[in-house]
Amino acid sequence: MSVRPIYLDCQATTPMDERVLAVMLPYFTEHFGNPSSISHIYGWEAEAAVKQARTSLADAIHATPEEIIFTSGATEANNLAIKGVAEAYFSKGCHIITVQTEHSAVLDPCRYLKTLGFEVTFLPVQRDGLLDLTQLEKALRPDTILVSVMAANNEIGVLQPLADIGALCHQHQVLFHTDAAQAIGKIPLDVQEMNIDLMSLTAHKIYGPKGIGALYVRRRNPRVKIAPQIQGGGQERGIRSGTLYTPQIVGFAKAVELALEERDSESQRLLELRERLWQAIAPLGGIHLNGHSTKRLSGNLNISVEGVDGSALLLGLQPVAAVSSGAACSSATIAPSHVLLALGHSESLAYASIRFGIGRFNTAAQIDRVAEHALSTIRSLRQSQTSCSQTSQIQ
Ligand SMILES: *Cc1c(COP(=O)(O)O)cnc(C)c1O
């Protein structure tokens, strides 16, 4: 009999909430119309559903409905924000600032812009994963057009000081973009109070469907210009063409509504589960918490384990816990995470790391089971690695 491991990888994706699925279903079959069809009720129904979802999403971040541009997810939203601003503002300047610990969906568009002649500063972070604001201020130049700093890190859960960054950018009249894929529904996000000009969102990290997200684009104080990256039928005010995916949009809004309704109690519950896991594992010794201890997502625990091989650790945990490691497989090679390296870890410590992403459907009993298994796995790996001399270390 095969028992599937306990899912603890909620920074990668989350299972969809049944309540989200329920509101989506009629829009696949009964209300299947194209929201752009203006001549019949099929179109009107779909358009009304999209309008309601757009308003609800805008409310969630204190924006207006016209400022929400639907995309296929946060990857597309990040690409649209960064390339779209670069293209619209290059006559003003060609300098962009971002951070070394960003998601590849921010880093790669920035690297691409470098090949087109833009200059990009990739700021380092402190050992706790937080950006040093004095470093940011020093990096700002008269030709800086955009600062892109994520809200919550997908590997180590660290929450960047958005309001302070926004205030600084506002003061220097530089646009501020934030990738909030991990933050929406989990921490308060207010584009007015935090001076955020562009914000990337996605549904599937908060129990919504995959393949839908949005970019918030500020319309006043200042009015942000953005060059479309996908052209066609002129949907989303010409900024992002393509037939709107009504079921996904309806599900996205429902997922955000549920997350906000339950945010305070859920974040407390996740915090307790995370503490339970940490308190069970930490006494082993040689366990490092990656990222700031309190300024982080409540469901995220990322640890590095001394004296074990990273792949052996992951392999050992696999039967019981579905987690991710600090090693990213890109094509054929396994490399230690760029985020953990940016914290100043050695390659082997970055490599021997585990990300636990605790979520809505995890229970205390599951956490205890995983903790118990992690303890025995680490103990036995350490024993076997001290008995056979450390020749198996990766070079
Ligand atoms: C998941 C994630 C993305 C990518 O989002 P998709 O909707 O899957 O494209 C981007 N940034 C961060 C921080 C993420 O966690």
PDBQT file of the ligand as one rigid body, heavy atoms in Angstrom, charges set to zero:
ROOT
HETATM    1  C1  LIG A 401       5.664  31.334  -7.334  1.00  0.00    +0.000 C 
HETATM    2  C2  LIG A 401       6.368  32.616  -7.462  1.00  0.00    +0.000 A 
HETATM    3  C3  LIG A 401       6.487  33.272  -8.686  1.00  0.00    +0.000 A 
HETATM    4  C4  LIG A 401       5.948  32.669  -9.960  1.00  0.00    +0.000 C 
HETATM    5  O1  LIG A 401       4.564  32.728  -9.971  1.00  0.00    +0.000 OA
HETATM    6  P1  LIG A 401       3.713  31.955 -11.090  1.00  0.00    +0.000 P 
HETATM    7  O2  LIG A 401       2.333  32.429 -10.859  1.00  0.00    +0.000 OA
HETATM    8  O3  LIG A 401       3.905  30.508 -10.798  1.00  0.00    +0.000 OA
HETATM    9  O4  LIG A 401       4.250  32.354 -12.408  1.00  0.00    +0.000 OA
HETATM   10  C5  LIG A 401       7.118  34.476  -8.723  1.00  0.00    +0.000 A 
HETATM   11  N1  LIG A 401       7.628  35.039  -7.609  1.00  0.00    +0.000 NA
HETATM   12  C6  LIG A 401       7.543  34.442  -6.411  1.00  0.00    +0.000 A 
HETATM   13  C7  LIG A 401       8.097  35.116  -5.211  1.00  0.00    +0.000 C 
HETATM   14  C8  LIG A 401       6.919  33.214  -6.300  1.00  0.00    +0.000 A 
HETATM   15  O5  LIG A 401       6.851  32.621  -5.113  1.00  0.00    +0.000 OA
ENDROOT
TORSDOF 0
